Amino acid sequence: MLTAPDTTMPLPPYPGLCILETVECHDVDGAQVRAALRRVNNALDIAWDAEGGLTKEQFTQVVCHCFYNQLLDQALRRPSTYAVAFLIEGLLTELSA
């Protein structure tokens, strides 16, 4: 049985984020942007599981408000969810220092 490809656009988890400028810096198509957004969203879940102290909503809001475009840029350059998760951990370490 054939299944249709997933063409839904994952949204940045923080309302009001403007990602257009970051996307325009890369020569990517819609499928690559969707994949990058999924990687960032999955990386947020991985990084939150590794952190403690904040609710998932608080964690997502802080990380996205401060770093979302950096994370999206990383996800567009390196197709690795774990690379984005490691970037989140590094950015949070710098933020708390």
Buried (B, 14 or more C-beta within 10 A) or exposed (E): EEEEEEEEEBEBBBEEBEBEEBBEEBEBEEEBBBBBBBBBBBBBBBBBEEBEEEEEEEBBBBBBEBBBBBBBBBBBEBEBBEBBBBBBBEBBEEEEE
